[in-house]
């Protein structure tokens, strides 16, 4: 697969593909009502993860490369890709359990080769590598499709040995690819002081579903503004 940056992919994809389904491409029009519906509901208490900062602690964390990845979807803010968050090349350090795997078919953003996405059968989970954020990286968005049961999002804080489970939940019944609402990473959970801190992201497909969830293009937004 040719090597290219995610920013090159965004330039290549001036607008979403015309159609996309879970394992190939569906009608883009099917995405529009789901985007408007705002499928992701945030938990009352609070949630994480195109080139992410280094996973080292304060030393070695670099400012990530940013781009307006979701401009074609009405979001002008700049984002970076969580490590391996396009799910195009092996698992890139993601820990997969319960039958989670990479599957043919990509979300509508079309990053990288746009050939694969993360597949989560009922009861499966996928945990991202550790990566660096600071108080300027408070939210994330991602694309998801297909599951009948809810999909939960957890944020993990390795230095605390703790996590915030179910910081956001995507309800079931999503047939076409849809863009999530903002999910809060709560970087101040580690410390309110300025500087880098380590986080991880975990997707969990609730047991009992008959259809698999598919997740793609996990993007982190600095400062929640353009």
C-alpha positions in Angstrom: 0.0 0.0 0.0 1.5 3.4 -0.9 2.6 5.5 2.0 0.8 8.8 2.4 -0.1 11.1 5.2 -3.7 11.4 6.4 -3.6 15.1 5.4 -3.0 13.9 1.8 -6.0 11.7 2.1 -8.2 14.6 3.2 -7.0 16.6 0.2 -7.8 13.7 -2.0 -11.3 13.4 -0.5 -12.7 16.8 -1.0 -16.2 15.5 -0.1 -17.5 12.1 1.2 -17.8 9.2 -1.2 -21.0 8.9 -3.0 -22.1 5.7 -1.2 -21.0 3.4 1.5 -22.1 0.3 3.4 -20.4 -1.7 6.1 -18.2 -3.8 3.9 -18.3 -1.6 0.7 -19.9 1.7 -0.1 -23.4 2.8 0.7 -25.5 5.7 -0.6 -24.1 8.9 0.9 -27.7 10.1 1.3 -28.3 7.4 3.9 -25.7 9.1 6.1 -27.4 12.5 6.1 -30.4 11.9 8.3 -28.2 9.9 10.8 -25.8 12.9 11.0 -28.7 15.2 11.7 -30.1 12.8 14.3 -26.9 13.1 16.4 -26.6 9.4 17.2 -24.1 9.7 20.1 -25.5 10.5 23.5 -23.1 11.6 26.2 -23.3 10.1 29.7 -24.3 12.6 32.4 -21.0 12.4 34.2 -18.8 12.5 31.2 -15.1 10.4 27.8 -11.0 10.0 24.3 -8.7 9.2 21.2 -4.2 11.8 11.7 -0.8 11.7 13.4 -1.0 11.5 17.1 1.6 12.7 19.7 4.2 10.2 20.9 3.0 7.8 23.6 5.9 8.8 25.9 5.1 10.7 29.0 5.9 14.5 29.1 9.3 13.9 27.4 8.9 13.1 23.7 5.3 14.2 23.3 5.1 16.4 20.2 2.4 18.6 18.9 0.3 16.6 16.4 -0.3 17.3 12.8 -3.8 18.9 12.4 -6.2 19.2 9.5 -9.9 20.1 9.0 -10.7 16.4 8.5 -14.5 16.8 8.8 -15.0 20.0 6.8 -17.1 18.1 4.2 -19.4 17.1 7.1 -20.0 20.6 8.3 -17.4 20.6 11.1 -14.6 23.2 10.4 -12.5 22.3 13.4 -9.0 20.8 13.1 -8.3 17.2 14.2 -5.6 14.7 14.5 -6.0 10.9 14.0 -5.8 8.7 17.1 -3.0 6.2 16.6 -4.1 3.5 14.2 -7.5 5.2 14.1 -8.0 4.7 10.4 -7.7 0.9 10.9 -5.9 0.5 7.6 -2.7 -1.3 8.5 -2.9 -4.3 10.9 -4.2 -3.2 14.3 -1.4 -0.6 14.9 -1.2 -1.4 18.6 -4.9 -1.7 19.3 -5.8 -4.6 21.7 -8.7 -6.6 20.3 -10.8 -9.0 22.3 -13.9 -11.0 21.9 -13.6 -11.5 18.1 -12.8 -7.9 17.2 -10.9 -7.6 13.9 -10.2 -5.5 10.9 -12.7 -5.9 8.2 -13.1 -4.9 4.5 -15.0 -1.7 4.0 -14.2 1.8 5.1 -16.1 4.8 6.6 -17.1 7.7 4.4 -14.1 9.9 5.3 -11.8 7.9 3.1 -8.5 8.2 5.1 -5.5 6.2 3.9 -6.3 3.4 1.6 -10.0 3.6 2.7 -10.1 -0.2 2.5 -10.7 -1.4 6.1 -12.5 -0.6 9.4 -12.8 -2.0 12.9 -15.3 -4.8 13.3 -16.8 -5.4 16.8 -19.1 -8.4 17.2 -21.4 -8.5 20.3 -19.3 -8.5 23.5 -16.1 -7.6 21.7 -13.9 -4.6 22.6 -11.0 -2.7 21.1 -8.5 -0.7 23.2 -6.2 1.9 21.6 -2.5 2.3 22.2 -1.5 4.8 24.9 -1.0 8.3 23.4 -0.5 11.8 24.6 -3.0 14.6 25.0 -3.1 17.8 27.1 -5.8 20.2 28.2 -6.1 21.5 24.6 -7.3 18.1 23.3 -10.7 17.6 25.0 -13.0 15.8 22.6 -13.1 13.1 19.8 -15.4 12.1 17.0 -15.6 8.9 15.0 -17.7 7.1 12.4 -19.7 4.0 13.2 -22.3 1.7 11.5 -24.5 -1.3 11.7 -24.8 -2.5 15.3 -28.3 -3.3 16.8 -27.2 -3.2 20.5 -25.4 -0.1 22.0 -21.8 0.7 21.5 -20.0 2.1 24.6 -17.0 4.4 24.7 -14.5 4.3 27.6 -11.6 6.6 28.3 -8.6 5.0 30.2 -6.0 7.0 32.2 -3.0 4.7 32.6 -1.1 6.8 35.1 -4.2 6.6 37.5 -4.8 2.9 36.8 -8.4 4.0 36.2 -11.0 4.7 33.5 -14.3 6.4 32.9 -16.6 3.7 31.5 -19.5 4.5 29.2 -18.5 8.2 28.9 -20.6 8.0 25.7 -23.0 5.4 24.2 -24.0 5.0 20.6 -27.5 3.5 20.4 -28.2 0.5 18.3 -30.1 0.4 15.0 -27.5 2.3 13.0 -27.6 0.8 9.5 -25.5 3.3 7.6 -22.2 5.0 8.5 -22.8 8.0 10.8 -20.6 10.6 12.5 -20.7 10.7 16.3 -21.3 13.7 18.4 -18.4 15.1 20.4 -17.1 12.7 23.1 -15.4 14.4 26.0 -11.9 13.0 26.9 -11.8 14.8 30.2 -8.0 15.2 30.2 -8.3 17.2 33.5 -9.1 13.9 35.2 -5.3 13.2 35.3 -4.4 16.7 36.4 -5.6 20.3 35.9 -2.0 21.4 35.4 -0.8 22.2 31.9 1.3 19.6 30.1 1.0 16.2 28.5 -0.8 13.2 30.0 -1.4 9.7 28.7 -4.8 8.3 27.7 -6.4 5.3 25.9 -9.7 4.8 24.2 -11.8 1.7 24.4 -14.9 0.7 22.3 -17.1 -2.0 23.7 -20.0 -3.7 21.8 -22.7 -4.6 24.2 -23.5 -8.4 24.3 -26.7 -9.6 22.8 -26.4 -8.1 19.3 -27.1 -10.0 16.1 -25.2 -7.5 13.9 -21.6 -6.4 14.3 -20.5 -2.8 14.9 -18.1 -1.1 12.6 -15.9 1.8 13.6 -13.6 4.0 11.6 -11.6 7.2 11.5 -11.2 8.1 15.2 -10.4 11.9 15.4 -9.3 14.1 18.3 -10.2 17.8 18.3 -8.0 20.4 20.0 -9.8 23.1 22.0 -13.2 22.3 20.5 -13.0 25.1 18.0 -11.8 25.7 14.4 
